[in-house]
Amino acid sequence: MAELIHVGVREFRDSLAEYLDAATPVAITRHGQTVGYYVPARGKVDERELASLKEAVSQLESLLAEHGITEDEVVREFRTRRRGS
């Protein structure tokens, strides 16, 4: 997998076409905090990466269930924190 790069929201927005054409994943930051990720989905699928992503999803779902947290609650919390920054 290509190395993750970090860019600010404005830089990401201003250079969006370049990032969409690149194969490098991007962590998008605002005021030094990561607010999202862009992960290119084009090109040859690496089966190991796909398996790792599926495992990460499975682990996240298990953690949410273990703590009684719904996806809607996660989205609500994200939106609340996003407005607060």
Secondary structure, DSSP 8 states (H G I E B T S, - for coil): ----EEEEHHHHHHTHHHHHHS-S-EEEEETTEEEEEE----S---HHHHHHHHHHHHHHHHHHHHTT--HHHHHHHHHHHHHH-
